[in-house]
Each structure stands twice: as C-alpha cells, then as structure tokens.
Amino acid sequence: MQIIPTSNSKAVSLACNALSRGELVIYPTETCYGLAVDVTNPQAVAQLLTYKGDRHRQVSIAVSSHEMATQFVELNDLAHNLYTHFLPGPLTVISTSFSRVDPRLESSHRTLGVRYPNHAFALKLIHHFGKPVTATSANTSGKKEPYSLTDWRKYTTPTKQAMISLFLDAGQLVDRPTSTVVDTTLNDPTVLRQGAIILPSHSPTFTSSSPAATQHFAIDLTLKHLNLTRRFPLIFALQGELGTGKTQFSKGIATALGISDTINSPTYTLLHEYPYNSPKYQGIFYHLDTWRLPDMAELETTLHLSKLLIPGNILSLEWAGKAKELLIQYQKSCVIIYLNIKDIDQNTRQISYTLSTPEWT
C-alpha cells in the first residue's frame, strides 16, 4: 500500500490511475475516510465488497456536482430541493438509478444512494476521475469508522490492509457523525438514518375505519418490505392503547405471509410463533406482547430475543414503547418499522409509521 499526503501535487493523478486499474483507494471526506473504487468496474466493486465483508448493506456513490448526479440517477423535485439546499454536505440522497453503475451498488428496488461531499480534495478527485466513486466508509464490517491513518490501521486486519492500493492521507479528520440518509423515491421523504444533517423524519399516516382496513394496511406494508427479509430480520414495533388494533395489525402480517392459523394476542403466553413458507420467502413469524413483562431484560434472559432475529424471521412486537432501549440496539442489524396507533373515535384509527433500516452505509 502506498501512502500519499493529499498535499502532494501528484496525489490526484496517482489516485485516478489506481482507480482506473480497478484498485481500492482510501480518501478523506467531511465525515470520515472513505473507500473509493470505480463504480462501473465489476471487478473493482467485487474487491470492495470482499473488503467490506457485509453484502447486506448498500454502498453509495460520490459525485462532484449536482450535474454529475443527474447522469446516474433520476432526480425528482424533492431530490433537486435537497441538492440545492443541503449539498454539498454530509447527506446521502437515495434516488431511482439509471443502472449505469455495477448493479450490486443498487438496492433491490433499483435505487441508488448518492453523496455529494463537502470536502475540497474529495471533490477534486472525483472531478478529475470524471465519474463517481464509491462513498462507503473505509472500515471493514462492524469496525469503527476511521478518522486517521492510525485509526484505520488499528481496526483493520493485515489481510484487509493489503487489499488497499493507495491511502490518501489528510491527517486527523474531525470526528463527525456519518451522513444522513434520506429516500426521495417515495411520495414523502423518508429519513433512513439521522447523521450530521438533522432532517425531520416524516411519518406517513393511514386512517383505518375498521379492523379489516387495519389488516389490509398491514398486508400492504408487509408485502412492501418483505424483500428485505432475505438480508435482515424485520420488526414491526407496535405502540397504542388497549383496543386500538395492534393485534388486528398482527393478523394482517400473518395473512401477508400466507399463515392460516388463528392469530390471538399473546398477552399471557408472551410469545407465539408461526412458521411461514412461500416460493420466495420463508422464516418464522413471532408475535410478542410485552404488556405483562415487568423488566425488558427478560426479552433476552427469558425469550432470548436476539437469537430469534435472523434474516427471514419477522417479529410483531406489541407495546413496543417498553422495549425502546432494546430496539435502538437492534437498529444496526434489523429493519424496524415503528407504528403508532391512535383512537380518533370509536371506529376510526390513525396509524403512523417510520422506517429504520441498516441497509445503507
């Protein structure tokens, strides 16, 4: 591995040459050190994914201008607004991809995360290279994001260090949060990860006029996110007063999974489990009620919840507010849909929800 200070006049040209050869280059950004490869080179992307060691997470790309972004993703009005008001800066904007990058960088919905970094050297590098590079942090899976060469060496194995061709050293970077990630492909912006830029997390709402309507909404929401269960466990974290429809929502989840068993509230048994199997998806649906648990630590000591959370498995957690601290711990490894159900009148319920996903890095 070659280490070149970013102040070296040849740093950019050396980096561009390495990227053109399909090699891995570490470069500074306004958040932490990032890992760059040519986003159009399949061999380079394969090397990057091997280095990172976690194929479950999406890798964003970095551009040097608003205009460059438009060549690789479709920017709607919402995305254009974010680019105008927040970029360049620590924000990852997810848009529909034009499929001009290696497909492994896209999500299963053909979306692509784009970073427009607010770092002079990073922008100069991308501009001279003439096309985007990857924007993932330079740490391997599960390790600390590096803010210096020493930092990176400390947390990276010699085998993984040997995979890097060039380290562009800008010294000790300011320890800042990672980028905020916002999905602009939906009708409303959805914040998937709060980072250095704090954006309001919009909560879509649905008004239910009957138990059947609540179940149908649960069916739609489950089917919409079911593809993620191939890579992550999925938790529906349900909060609402008695009688608002939490169990009706769980019945809808079961219907979406093709489960024909009668779904009753597990208030007194704490946990019910229902295996499901379809041509595309299989796993276990766990229906859990924490109402009678005096201590949330029992979710681990008694139910061993973390052992249930494997890809393919789906958990409906009633009275999820009691397990808030535990859910925060699970956000790095699980897709969590937080739902709040409120009474409007005797027959009407308002259901709002937010999504937390570890999919994007």
C-alpha positions as CSV (number, residue, x, y, z in Angstrom):
1,M,0.0,0.0,0.0
2,Q,1.2,3.5,-0.9
3,I,0.6,6.4,1.5
4,I,0.4,9.8,-0.2
5,P,-0.3,13.1,1.6
6,T,-3.2,14.9,0.0
7,S,-0.9,17.9,-0.2
8,N,1.3,16.1,-2.7
9,S,0.8,17.6,-6.2
10,K,0.6,14.1,-7.7
11,A,-1.9,12.7,-5.2
12,V,-5.0,13.2,-7.5
13,S,-3.3,11.8,-10.6
14,L,-1.9,8.8,-8.7
15,A,-5.4,8.1,-7.3
16,C,-7.1,8.4,-10.7
17,N,-4.6,5.9,-12.2
18,A,-5.2,3.5,-9.3
19,L,-9.0,3.8,-9.7
20,S,-8.6,3.2,-13.5
21,R,-6.7,0.0,-12.8
22,G,-9.6,-1.2,-10.6
23,E,-7.8,-0.8,-7.3
24,L,-9.1,0.3,-3.9
25,V,-8.2,3.8,-2.7
26,I,-8.9,5.4,0.7
27,Y,-9.7,9.1,0.6
28,P,-10.8,11.8,3.0
29,T,-14.3,13.2,3.2
30,E,-16.0,15.7,5.6
31,T,-17.2,12.8,7.8
32,C,-14.5,10.1,7.8
33,Y,-12.1,8.4,5.5
34,G,-14.0,6.7,2.6
35,L,-13.2,3.8,0.3
36,A,-13.2,4.6,-3.4
37,V,-13.4,2.3,-6.4
38,D,-14.7,2.8,-10.0
39,V,-18.5,2.3,-9.7
40,T,-18.6,1.0,-13.3
41,N,-15.9,-1.6,-12.8
42,P,-17.4,-5.0,-11.7
43,Q,-14.0,-6.4,-10.6
44,A,-13.3,-3.3,-8.5
45,V,-16.8,-3.5,-6.9
46,A,-16.3,-7.2,-6.1
47,Q,-13.0,-6.3,-4.4
48,L,-14.7,-3.6,-2.4
49,L,-17.5,-5.9,-1.3
50,T,-14.9,-8.5,-0.2
51,Y,-13.0,-5.9,1.8
52,K,-16.2,-4.6,3.5
53,G,-17.3,-8.1,4.3
54,D,-21.0,-7.4,4.6
55,R,-23.0,-7.9,1.4
56,H,-26.3,-7.0,3.2
57,R,-25.6,-3.2,3.2
58,Q,-25.9,-0.9,0.2
59,V,-22.9,1.1,-0.9
60,S,-23.5,4.7,-2.0
61,I,-21.6,6.6,-4.7
62,A,-20.0,10.0,-4.5
63,V,-20.3,12.7,-7.2
64,S,-18.5,16.0,-7.7
65,S,-21.5,18.0,-8.8
66,H,-25.3,18.2,-9.0
67,E,-25.0,17.7,-12.8
68,M,-22.9,14.5,-12.4
69,A,-25.6,13.1,-10.2
70,T,-28.2,13.6,-12.9
71,Q,-26.2,11.3,-15.2
72,F,-26.6,8.4,-12.8
73,V,-29.9,8.8,-11.0
74,E,-33.4,10.3,-11.7
75,L,-33.8,13.4,-9.5
76,N,-37.4,14.3,-8.7
77,D,-38.4,17.7,-7.3
78,L,-37.8,16.6,-3.8
79,A,-34.2,15.4,-4.6
80,H,-33.4,18.6,-6.5
81,N,-34.6,20.6,-3.5
82,L,-32.2,18.6,-1.2
83,Y,-29.3,19.1,-3.6
84,T,-30.0,22.8,-3.8
85,H,-30.3,23.4,0.0
86,F,-28.1,20.8,1.7
87,L,-25.4,19.8,-0.8
88,P,-22.5,19.5,-0.9
89,G,-22.6,18.2,2.6
90,P,-23.0,15.0,4.8
91,L,-26.2,13.8,3.2
92,T,-26.9,10.7,1.2
93,V,-29.9,11.1,-1.2
94,I,-31.5,7.9,-2.5
95,S,-33.0,8.1,-5.9
96,T,-34.0,5.8,-8.8
97,S,-30.9,4.5,-10.6
98,F,-30.3,4.8,-14.3
99,S,-28.4,1.5,-14.0
100,R,-25.1,3.0,-15.2
101,V,-23.2,1.5,-12.2
102,D,-22.4,-2.0,-11.1
103,P,-25.9,-3.4,-10.2
104,R,-24.5,-4.6,-6.8
105,L,-24.4,-1.0,-5.7
106,E,-28.2,-0.7,-6.3
107,S,-30.9,-1.8,-3.9
108,S,-33.4,-4.5,-4.8
109,H,-35.8,-1.6,-5.8
110,R,-33.2,-0.3,-8.3
111,T,-32.4,2.7,-6.1
112,L,-29.0,4.2,-5.5
113,G,-27.6,6.4,-2.7
114,V,-25.6,9.4,-3.8
115,R,-23.2,11.5,-1.8
116,Y,-22.0,15.0,-2.9
117,P,-19.3,15.5,-0.3
118,N,-18.3,18.9,1.1
119,H,-14.6,18.2,1.0
120,A,-12.3,20.0,-1.4
121,F,-9.9,17.1,-2.0
122,A,-12.7,14.5,-2.5
123,L,-14.5,16.8,-5.0
124,K,-11.2,17.4,-6.9
125,L,-10.5,13.6,-7.0
126,I,-14.0,12.8,-8.4
127,H,-13.9,15.6,-10.8
128,H,-10.6,14.6,-12.3
129,F,-11.6,10.9,-12.4
130,G,-14.6,12.0,-14.5
131,K,-17.2,9.8,-12.9
132,P,-18.4,8.8,-9.5
133,V,-16.5,6.6,-7.0
134,T,-17.9,4.6,-4.1
135,A,-18.7,6.5,-0.9
136,T,-18.7,3.9,1.8
137,S,-16.6,4.4,4.9
138,A,-13.1,2.8,4.8
139,N,-13.7,0.5,7.8
140,T,-14.5,-3.2,7.4
141,S,-17.9,-4.5,8.6
142,G,-18.6,-3.9,12.3
143,K,-15.4,-1.8,12.9
144,K,-15.0,1.8,13.8
145,E,-15.1,4.4,11.1
146,P,-11.5,5.7,10.6
147,Y,-10.7,9.4,11.1
148,S,-6.9,8.9,10.6
149,L,-4.4,6.5,9.1
150,T,-3.5,5.3,12.7
151,D,-7.2,4.8,13.4
152,W,-7.6,2.7,10.2
153,R,-4.6,0.6,10.9
154,K,-5.7,-0.1,14.4
155,Y,-9.0,-1.6,13.4
156,T,-8.1,-3.2,10.1
157,T,-6.5,-6.7,9.8
158,P,-3.3,-7.0,7.9
159,T,-5.1,-9.1,5.3
160,K,-7.6,-6.4,4.6
161,Q,-4.9,-3.7,4.7
162,A,-3.1,-5.5,1.9
163,M,-6.2,-5.1,-0.3
164,I,-5.7,-1.3,-0.4
165,S,-3.6,0.2,-3.2
166,L,-3.4,3.8,-2.0
167,F,-4.2,5.8,1.2
168,L,-4.6,9.5,0.6
169,D,-3.6,10.9,3.9
170,A,-5.2,14.2,5.0
171,G,-4.1,13.7,8.6
172,Q,-6.6,13.6,11.5
173,L,-10.1,14.3,10.4
174,V,-12.7,16.0,12.6
175,D,-14.7,13.3,14.3
176,R,-18.2,14.0,12.9
177,P,-21.3,11.8,12.6
178,T,-21.9,9.8,9.4
179,S,-24.1,11.2,6.7
180,T,-27.8,11.5,7.0
181,V,-29.6,9.1,4.6
182,V,-32.9,10.2,3.0
183,D,-35.0,8.2,0.5
184,T,-36.7,10.5,-2.1
185,T,-38.3,7.8,-4.2
186,L,-41.5,7.8,-2.1
187,N,-44.3,10.3,-2.1
188,D,-42.7,11.9,1.1
189,P,-39.1,12.0,2.1
190,T,-38.1,9.1,4.4
191,V,-35.1,9.5,6.7
192,L,-33.5,6.1,6.9
193,R,-30.6,7.3,9.1
194,Q,-30.1,10.5,11.0
195,G,-26.5,11.7,10.8
196,A,-24.6,15.0,10.6
197,I,-27.6,16.8,9.0
198,I,-30.7,16.6,11.0
199,L,-33.8,16.3,8.8
200,P,-37.3,15.9,10.2
201,S,-38.4,12.3,9.9
202,H,-41.8,12.4,8.2
203,S,-44.2,9.8,9.4
204,P,-46.7,8.6,6.8
205,T,-50.2,8.1,8.1
206,F,-53.1,5.8,7.3
207,T,-56.6,6.2,8.6
208,S,-58.4,2.9,9.3
209,S,-62.2,2.8,9.7
210,S,-62.4,-0.9,10.6
211,P,-60.4,-3.9,11.8
212,A,-60.4,-5.2,8.2
213,A,-58.9,-1.9,7.0
214,T,-56.2,-2.2,9.6
215,Q,-55.4,-5.7,8.5
216,H,-55.3,-4.7,4.8
217,F,-52.9,-1.9,5.6
218,A,-50.7,-4.4,7.5
219,I,-50.8,-6.7,4.5
220,D,-49.7,-3.9,2.1
221,L,-46.9,-2.7,4.5
222,T,-45.6,-6.2,5.0
223,L,-45.5,-7.1,1.3
224,K,-43.8,-3.8,0.5
225,H,-40.8,-4.6,2.8
226,L,-40.8,-8.4,2.6
227,N,-37.9,-8.4,0.1
228,L,-35.6,-7.0,2.9
229,T,-36.1,-10.2,5.0
230,R,-33.7,-12.0,2.7
231,R,-30.9,-10.0,4.3
232,F,-32.3,-8.7,7.6
233,P,-34.8,-9.7,10.3
234,L,-37.9,-7.4,10.2
235,I,-39.5,-6.0,13.4
236,F,-42.9,-4.3,13.5
237,A,-42.8,-2.2,16.7
238,L,-46.4,-1.6,17.6
239,Q,-47.5,1.1,20.1
240,G,-51.0,2.0,21.0
241,E,-53.5,1.9,23.8
242,L,-55.7,-1.2,24.6
243,G,-58.2,-1.9,21.8
244,T,-56.6,0.3,19.2
245,G,-55.9,-2.6,16.8
246,K,-52.4,-3.9,17.5
247,T,-53.5,-7.5,17.3
248,Q,-55.5,-6.7,14.1
249,F,-52.3,-5.4,12.6
250,S,-50.5,-8.6,13.5
251,K,-53.3,-10.6,11.9
252,G,-52.6,-8.7,8.7
253,I,-48.9,-9.5,8.8
254,A,-49.8,-13.2,9.1
255,T,-52.2,-13.0,6.2
256,A,-49.5,-11.4,4.0
257,L,-47.2,-14.3,4.9
258,G,-49.8,-16.9,4.0
259,I,-50.3,-18.1,7.6
260,S,-53.8,-19.6,8.1
261,D,-53.6,-20.1,11.9
262,T,-55.8,-18.0,14.1
263,I,-53.8,-15.1,15.5
264,N,-54.6,-14.3,19.1
265,S,-53.0,-11.8,21.4
266,P,-50.1,-13.4,23.3
267,T,-50.6,-11.3,26.4
268,Y,-50.5,-14.2,28.8
269,T,-48.1,-16.5,26.9
270,L,-45.8,-13.6,25.8
271,L,-44.8,-15.2,22.5
272,H,-46.5,-17.1,19.7
273,E,-44.6,-18.4,16.7
274,Y,-45.9,-19.3,13.2
275,P,-43.6,-20.8,10.5
276,Y,-44.2,-19.5,7.0
277,N,-43.0,-20.7,3.7
278,S,-43.6,-19.4,0.2
279,P,-41.7,-19.8,-3.1
280,K,-39.7,-16.7,-2.5
281,Y,-39.7,-16.2,1.3
282,Q,-39.6,-18.4,4.4
283,G,-38.9,-18.0,8.1
284,I,-40.9,-17.7,11.3
285,F,-43.4,-15.0,12.3
286,Y,-43.1,-14.2,16.0
287,H,-46.0,-12.4,17.7
288,L,-44.8,-10.9,21.0
289,D,-46.7,-8.9,23.7
290,T,-44.5,-7.1,26.3
291,W,-47.5,-5.8,28.4
292,R,-47.0,-8.2,31.3
293,L,-43.2,-8.1,31.3
294,P,-42.1,-6.0,34.3
295,D,-38.5,-6.0,33.1
296,M,-37.5,-5.7,29.4
297,A,-34.3,-7.6,30.2
298,E,-36.5,-10.7,30.2
299,L,-36.8,-10.3,26.5
300,E,-33.2,-11.6,26.4
301,T,-32.9,-13.7,29.6
302,T,-36.3,-15.5,29.2
303,L,-37.2,-15.3,25.5
304,H,-33.6,-15.0,24.0
305,L,-35.0,-12.4,21.5
306,S,-31.7,-11.7,19.8
307,K,-31.4,-15.4,18.8
308,L,-34.8,-15.1,17.0
309,L,-33.6,-12.1,14.9
310,I,-32.2,-13.8,11.9
311,P,-32.9,-13.0,8.2
312,G,-36.3,-14.3,7.1
313,N,-37.8,-14.0,10.6
314,I,-40.4,-11.4,11.3
315,L,-41.4,-10.1,14.7
316,S,-44.6,-8.2,15.7
317,L,-43.9,-6.5,19.0
318,E,-46.9,-5.1,20.8
319,W,-46.3,-2.4,23.5
320,A,-43.0,-1.7,21.8
321,G,-42.5,1.5,23.7
322,K,-41.5,-0.5,26.8
323,A,-38.6,-2.0,24.7
324,K,-37.4,1.3,23.3
325,E,-33.8,1.0,24.5
326,L,-33.5,-2.6,23.2
327,L,-34.9,-1.6,19.8
328,I,-32.3,1.1,19.5
329,Q,-29.6,-1.6,19.9
330,Y,-31.3,-3.7,17.1
331,Q,-31.3,-0.8,14.6
332,K,-27.9,-1.7,13.3
333,S,-28.9,-5.2,12.4
334,C,-32.6,-5.2,11.9
335,V,-35.2,-3.5,9.7
336,I,-37.6,-1.9,12.2
337,I,-41.0,-0.3,11.3
338,Y,-42.2,1.8,14.2
339,L,-46.0,2.1,14.3
340,N,-48.2,4.2,16.5
341,I,-51.9,3.6,16.5
342,K,-54.3,6.2,17.9
343,D,-58.0,6.4,18.5
344,I,-59.8,9.1,16.5
345,D,-63.3,8.0,17.5
346,Q,-65.0,4.7,18.4
347,N,-64.4,3.2,14.9
348,T,-61.5,5.2,13.4
349,R,-57.8,4.7,14.0
350,Q,-54.9,6.8,12.8
351,I,-51.8,4.7,12.1
352,S,-48.4,6.5,11.6
353,Y,-45.1,4.8,10.9
354,T,-41.4,5.4,10.4
355,L,-38.8,3.1,9.0
356,S,-35.3,2.3,10.3
357,T,-33.1,0.2,8.1
358,P,-29.4,-0.8,8.3
359,E,-29.4,-1.2,4.5
360,W,-27.4,1.9,3.6
361,T,-23.8,2.7,4.6
